[in-house]
Amino acid sequence: MDSLVIAPPADRLREVAEVLGSWQLDDGPVQLHPGDLGWFSMRGPVATAQALRVWEDGGELVAVGLLDGPDLLRLAVRPDASEDAGLARQMAADITDPAKGVLPAGEVYVEARGLTLLNDALVRHGWRHDEAWTPLRHHLAGAVEVEAVRGSGLQVSEVPHDEHGSWGEVHWSAFTGTEYGALERARIIDWLDTMRHGPLGERVTLLIGRDPAGAAVAVAGVWTAGRGRPGLVEPMGVHADHRGKGYGVDICRAAALRLRELGCSSAAVATESANRGAVDTYVAAGFVAGDEVLDLSRR
């Protein structure tokens, strides 16, 4: 009988991430990845564990969910259990019922890529299809196009633990477009320090790209699920003042190269289909777009 566990202890984070990593497949959906847990862990290990919802069968994990914000549940299911109709029915019932503690009442969203039975079960509970996402994957068995990493003059390097400020400035600009003041700088440095010194920090490499003048213009985070498994690019961004110069393509190629060096079998990412600029950037960097997938919502 499958059982739901809300917020497992923080000392299980490494275990959950390792099991989740073993579920990543090159020919499978781009579903919840250990890197997603790692990126979330800038909030700290306790907060990360509190955001987890896991389903177990005989003490073994069969599904992992991350409450990525108050209203979004992101999911992965063990590959050999993805076609388990009983598990899909139970998960749909648990997710739909606020009393179970998986999601609150009101307007909420679920990301369940590639989980056809679960999606169908949620639709039967009254959920509807919502935002479209495009999964992309760069297979790394062959040569990654490293020569183009310098096509824009971008110089890419890893970020040491004591130089988070510049990485944070580019990320802040790319995703907020607002002023990066002293308060924001201190906050991001603290978040990145927490993430990299936490239980999942050994999985990440932060990359920063500088233009020919030495200015920080592009960033990426790459996460390994283990050798021979798909890695994840999360996040990737270009400073708002330096777009349109090819830096996004080059930092993506550098990210794929770094994952290959780490022994990953492919580099995976998913982005909103409406963000055509991001999709086109990844494709130009050698990623192949898959079929669109839809979130589900309960409004």
N, C-alpha and C positions, 0 to 999 in steps of 0.2 A: 504494500500500500504506500503510495507516494505521500510525503508529508511536507508541509510548508514551514520554512523557518524564516522568521523576520529578524533581521539584524543579527547575524551570527557574531560571535566574539571577534574582536579586532585581531587576535592572534591567529585567526584562521585565514587572514587575507592572502598570505602567500599560498596556502593550500588551494583556495578558491581560484586564484590567478593561474596556478599551474594546471589545474584541471581544465579551466576555461581555455588555456592555451592549447591543450591537447585536442580540443574540439575544432580548432581552426583548420580549414581545408582549402587548398588552392582551387578546387573545383566546387566549393560550397559557397553559401551566401556570405556576404560581408556582415557578420553579426557581431554582437558584443564581444570585445577583445580585451585581453589583459591590459592593453594600453589605455583603454577607456577607464578602467578602474584606476590605473596609474595616474592619468591626467586628473581624474576626480580627486585623487588622494592629496592634492595640494591643500585640501581642507583638513587633512590629518587622518590617521588611521582609524580613530574611533568614529569620526563622522562618515568615513567611507564604509565601514562595516555597518553602521546604522542605516545606510542607504541601500544595502543589499537585501534582496529577497531571493531565497534559494529553495528549490524543491529537491527532496531527497527520496531515494528508494532503497530501503535497507541500509541506510546510512551513507549511501553513495549519491553524489550530486547527479541530477539528471537535467536540471535547468537552473540558470542563474539570471537574475534580474538586477539592474541598477536603477534606482530612483534618481535619475539625473536631473535634479530640480524637483520642485514639489508636485509637478503634474505630468512628468514623462517617465515611463518605464521602458528601459532598453533591455532586450532579452537575447539569450543564447540557449539552445537546447542541445544536449548530447546528440551527435549525429544519428546514432542507432535508435534514439528515442523520438526523433522528429516526426515519425509516422505513427506514433503511439496515440491512438484515438482516445484512450482513457486518460492519458496524461494531458492531452490537449483540452479535453472537457473539464478536468479538474482545474487546470491553470486558468482557463477562461472564467470559471465560476469564482475562483479566488481573486482574480484580477478585477472582476466586475463588482464584487461585494465589498463595499468600503469597510465593513466590520472585520474583514480578514486582515486588514492592515497593509495590503499590497499597494493600493492607491487610495487617495482620499475621495470623498464624494465630489460631485461637480464635474466641470470640464477637465478631462484628462486625456492623455495620449499614450499609445503603445507603439513601440518599434519592434516588430517581430519578423525580420527579413527571412524569407525562405521557409517559414513555418506555416505551410498551407493549412494544415488541419487546425492549428491554433487560430489563424486568421479567420477561417470559416466559422469556428466556434464562437469567436467574439462577435462576428457579424450576426449570428443567430441570437446573441444577447443584446442586440440593438446597436452595436458599434458600427461606425461607417468609415469608409476609406477617406484618407486625408492627404497630407503633404507628400509629394513625390520626391524620391531621392534617387540619385544615380550612383550605383556601386562601380568602382574602378579598381583594376588590378594590373600590376606590372610584374610579370613572371621573370624571375631572376636567374634561371638556369643558364641562359645565354649571356652575352656581354651586354652590360648596361652602357648606354651611350654617354660615356664619361667625357668625351672630347667636347661636347656641347655645354658642359658645366661651366666652361670658361667663355662660351660664345658671347655673353653680354659683358665680359670682364669681371663677373662676380667671383670673388674669392671666398670659399666656404671653409669654415673650421668648426671644431667642436667648442662648446662653451664650457669653460671650467666653472667649478662651483662658486668661485668668488667674483664672477663677472655676469651676474644675472641682469644687471640694470639695463644694458643695451639691448639684450634679447627681449626684455620686458617692454622696452620703449617701442620696438618695432611691432611686437604683438599687439600692444595697446592701440597703436595707430591703425593697424590693419583691421582690427575687429571693433573698435569703438569710434575712431576718427576724432576723438576728443583730446583735450590737452593732457599731456603726461607730466604732471607736476610732482613735487617732492612726496606728497602723500601717496599718489599712485605708484611711484617708483618703490617706495618702502614697502607698500602692500604686496606688489608683485614679487619683489625679492624675497619677502617672507614666505609667500605661497610656493615659489619655486624651491626655496631651501627646504621647506617642509616636505614637498613631493620627493625631492632627490635624496633626502636623508631618511625617507620612510621605508616601509617594508617592500615597496614595489619600485623604489628608485633605481635599483640596479638594472631595470629593464629599459631605461630611457637613455637616448642620446639627444642632446639639444644642439642643433646646428644653427649657425648664424652666417649670413652672406653679406659681404662688404663690397661696395662699388670700388672702381679704380682709385677714387680719392680717399678710401678708407672709411666711408660712412656706412653704418649698419643699415641695410635696406631690406633684408629678407630673413625670415626665420622658419624653422621647421622642428618638430619633435618626432623622433622615430622610436618605436617600441617593438621589442622582440617578444615573441611568444615561445622562443626556444629554437634551437638549430633545426633546420628542416621544416619549419612551420612558417606560415604567413606572418609577416610583420605589418605594423600599422603606422601610417603617417597621421599624426595628430598632435598639434595643429600645424597648419602652414599658412603663412601670410606675408604680404609685402607692404612696406610702409606706404601710407597714403600719398606721400610726396614723391614716390619713386616708382609708380606703376607705369605700365606700358613700355618697359625697357627690356623685357625678357627675363627679369630676375625671378619671377614666379616659376617659369619653366626650368630654369637652372637650379633653383633650390630643390625642386621636386626631383630632378635627376640626381642631385647630390644625395637626397634622402634615400632614393632607391639604391644607389651605390653603397651607402652606409649599411643598409639592411642586408645587402648581399654580403658585405664584409663580415657581418654578424652571423652569417650562415642561414639567413632566412630564405625560404623558397620563393616568396613573392612579396610584393609591397601592396597593401590594400588601403583603400580609403573610400568614403562615401560622402557625397556632397549634395546639397539641395539642387534638384534638377532646374529650378528657376534661376540658379546662379550660373548662367551659361559661361561667364568668364572663368569661374573655377573649373568647371567641367572641361572647357577648352584648354586650359592651362595644363591639367593633368594629362589629357590626351596628347598634347604637343610634347610632353615629357616622356611619352612612351607607355602610358597607362592605357588600358583598353576598357572602354565603358561597357557595362553589362546592361541587362534590361532594367528598366525603372522598377522600383519597389515603393509601396505606399504605406505610410503610417496609418494607424487607426485612431479614431477619436470617439469619445463619448461626450456629447454636448448636452 
